Amino acid sequence: MSILVVGGTGRTGRRAVELLTADGHDVLVGSRRPRGPRTVTVDLARDLAPDLLRDIDGVIASVEPPTDSAGAVAVMHHGIARLAELAAAQRVPVVLVSQIYITRAAEHPDLADIIEARAAGEQALRDSGTPYAVVRPGWLTDSPGTGARLEQGDRGDGRVSRDTVARASVEALLRPEAHGTTFELYDGPAMPDWAAAFTALKADR
Ligand SMILES: NC(=O)c1ccc[n+]([C@@H]2O[C@H](COP(=O)([O-])OP(=O)(O)OC[C@H]3O[C@@H](n4cnc5c(N)ncnc54)[C@H](OP(=O)(O)O)[C@@H]3O)[C@@H](O)[C@H]2O)c1
C-alpha cells in the first residue's frame, strides 16, 4: 500500500515510516520542508494540494502543534479538517495521533488551547465520513516499546513509548477493526493481539 505519513520527519512519525517500510509498504513523508525523494510538502497551517492523496491508500498524521492558540487552531483543527476532507473524497483511512486529556482540558490549563484545537480536529475527522482511528497517547518517551495498553473514556494518565505509538498507529491504519474508534494508549506489559484489542473497543458512534 502507499501510505502518507504527515509528520514523518518527527520522532513518532519516523518510527511509523520505518515500520511501514519494513512491512513492504511504499511510504511518502509529508513535511513542511520536504527533502529528498518520497517526501512531499504538507503544511497543515496552509492549503493542501488538491491531489495530495492521489494514489495514497492511507494516512498517518503525527504532528506537533504550535504552542500559540491561533497556531494550534490553524494546524490541529483546520489543518486536520482539510486533510480529513481530502481523505473523505477518496475514502482514504486516516489515523490521527492526538493525546490524552482531550476531554479534560480544565485539568491542564497550560495546554488548554492545544487540547481544544485537537478536540475540534478529532471531531472534524470523525465527521468527515472517511475511515479513521484516533490514537490518544499518554506522555511520550523514547524508551523501547515493549508493550501497549489500550483504554477508552479518557480518564487515565501515564507514559507511552514513541515506538508503541508508531506501532499502534500502523496497526490501527491497516486493521479495519480499529476504524471508527478513539482510544488512549499507554505502556503495557506486552504487545496485544491487535485485532482482538481493536475489536474489543467501543465504536465512537
Ligand atoms: N510530548 C508528549 O508527551 C506528547 C503526549 C501525547 C501526544 N503527543 C503528540 O504526539 C505526536 C508525536 O509527537 P513527537 O514528539 O513524536 O513529534 P515531533 O518529533 O515533535 O514531530 C512533530 C512533527 O510535526 C510536524 N509538523 C509540525 N508542524 C506541522 C505543520 N504545520 N504541518 C505539517 N507537519 C507539521 C514536523 O514535521 P516538519 O518539521 O518536517 O514539517 C514533525 O515531523 C504529536 O502530535 C504530539 O503533540 C505528545
PDBQT file of the ligand as one rigid body, heavy atoms in Angstrom, charges set to zero:
ROOT
HETATM    1  N1  LIG A 301       5.181  15.105  24.123  1.00  0.00    +0.000 N 
HETATM    2  C1  LIG A 301       4.237  14.353  24.680  1.00  0.00    +0.000 C 
HETATM    3  O1  LIG A 301       4.355  13.888  25.831  1.00  0.00    +0.000 OA
HETATM    4  C2  LIG A 301       3.001  14.041  23.888  1.00  0.00    +0.000 A 
HETATM    5  C3  LIG A 301       1.939  13.380  24.535  1.00  0.00    +0.000 A 
HETATM    6  C4  LIG A 301       0.831  12.989  23.783  1.00  0.00    +0.000 A 
HETATM    7  C5  LIG A 301       0.766  13.271  22.421  1.00  0.00    +0.000 A 
HETATM    8  N2  LIG A 301       1.806  13.944  21.811  1.00  0.00    +0.000 N 
HETATM    9  C6  LIG A 301       1.694  14.172  20.352  1.00  0.00    +0.000 C 
HETATM   10  O2  LIG A 301       2.196  13.024  19.689  1.00  0.00    +0.000 OA
HETATM   11  C7  LIG A 301       2.590  13.412  18.355  1.00  0.00    +0.000 C 
HETATM   12  C8  LIG A 301       4.007  12.945  18.075  1.00  0.00    +0.000 C 
HETATM   13  O3  LIG A 301       4.904  13.624  18.951  1.00  0.00    +0.000 OA
HETATM   14  P1  LIG A 301       6.501  13.624  18.669  1.00  0.00    +0.000 P 
HETATM   15  O4  LIG A 301       7.134  14.188  19.899  1.00  0.00    +0.000 OA
HETATM   16  O5  LIG A 301       6.939  12.306  18.154  1.00  0.00    +0.000 OA
HETATM   17  O6  LIG A 301       6.561  14.674  17.465  1.00  0.00    +0.000 OA
HETATM   18  P2  LIG A 301       7.818  15.512  16.936  1.00  0.00    +0.000 P 
HETATM   19  O7  LIG A 301       9.063  14.734  16.989  1.00  0.00    +0.000 OA
HETATM   20  O8  LIG A 301       7.811  16.865  17.620  1.00  0.00    +0.000 OA
HETATM   21  O9  LIG A 301       7.437  15.695  15.390  1.00  0.00    +0.000 OA
HETATM   22  C9  LIG A 301       6.418  16.538  15.051  1.00  0.00    +0.000 C 
HETATM   23  C10 LIG A 301       6.242  16.583  13.543  1.00  0.00    +0.000 C 
HETATM   24  O10 LIG A 301       5.234  17.566  13.297  1.00  0.00    +0.000 OA
HETATM   25  C11 LIG A 301       5.495  18.062  12.002  1.00  0.00    +0.000 C 
HETATM   26  N3  LIG A 301       4.791  19.339  11.880  1.00  0.00    +0.000 N 
HETATM   27  C12 LIG A 301       4.829  20.392  12.731  1.00  0.00    +0.000 A 
HETATM   28  N4  LIG A 301       4.043  21.377  12.274  1.00  0.00    +0.000 NA
HETATM   29  C13 LIG A 301       3.493  20.936  11.111  1.00  0.00    +0.000 A 
HETATM   30  C14 LIG A 301       2.598  21.503  10.170  1.00  0.00    +0.000 A 
HETATM   31  N5  LIG A 301       2.124  22.764  10.296  1.00  0.00    +0.000 N 
HETATM   32  N6  LIG A 301       2.219  20.784   9.092  1.00  0.00    +0.000 NA
HETATM   33  C15 LIG A 301       2.701  19.526   8.932  1.00  0.00    +0.000 A 
HETATM   34  N7  LIG A 301       3.576  18.931   9.783  1.00  0.00    +0.000 NA
HETATM   35  C16 LIG A 301       3.964  19.647  10.854  1.00  0.00    +0.000 A 
HETATM   36  C17 LIG A 301       7.007  18.187  11.918  1.00  0.00    +0.000 C 
HETATM   37  O11 LIG A 301       7.390  17.999  10.587  1.00  0.00    +0.000 OA
HETATM   38  P3  LIG A 301       8.282  19.078   9.723  1.00  0.00    +0.000 P 
HETATM   39  O12 LIG A 301       9.075  19.899  10.710  1.00  0.00    +0.000 OA
HETATM   40  O13 LIG A 301       9.134  18.196   8.841  1.00  0.00    +0.000 OA
HETATM   41  O14 LIG A 301       7.277  19.853   8.955  1.00  0.00    +0.000 OA
HETATM   42  C18 LIG A 301       7.470  16.994  12.761  1.00  0.00    +0.000 C 
HETATM   43  O15 LIG A 301       7.825  15.898  11.940  1.00  0.00    +0.000 OA
HETATM   44  C19 LIG A 301       2.407  14.930  18.297  1.00  0.00    +0.000 C 
HETATM   45  O16 LIG A 301       1.108  15.221  17.801  1.00  0.00    +0.000 OA
HETATM   46  C20 LIG A 301       2.491  15.307  19.778  1.00  0.00    +0.000 C 
HETATM   47  O17 LIG A 301       1.923  16.565  20.051  1.00  0.00    +0.000 OA
HETATM   48  C21 LIG A 301       2.911  14.320  22.521  1.00  0.00    +0.000 A 
ENDROOT
TORSDOF 0
